Amino acid sequence: MESTIESQKIDAEIERLRADSRKLEAETFKLSAEMLKLAAESCKLNRQTRWLPMIEGAGLVAITLTFAKLFLR
């Protein structure tokens, strides 16, 4: 009788540990997905940071040329 109760306690503890393990695996998966999303956003921001000054410069040149053409005629 006593060994049956002890066995049930052990089985319950094993199930609790398995549930904890599944919970940790799910959290790890969620954090990995979040990390990938942040890495993609970082890559996008790096591209924008690199190209934005050139685009702004080209726009400024176009505006300057337009005003020069309109007012210097």
Protein Blocks (a to p, Z undefined) as FASTA:
>chain_A
ZZmmmmmmmmmmmmmmmmmmmmmmmmmmmmmmmmmmmmmmmmmmmmmmmmmmmmmmmmmm
mmmmmmmmmmmZZ
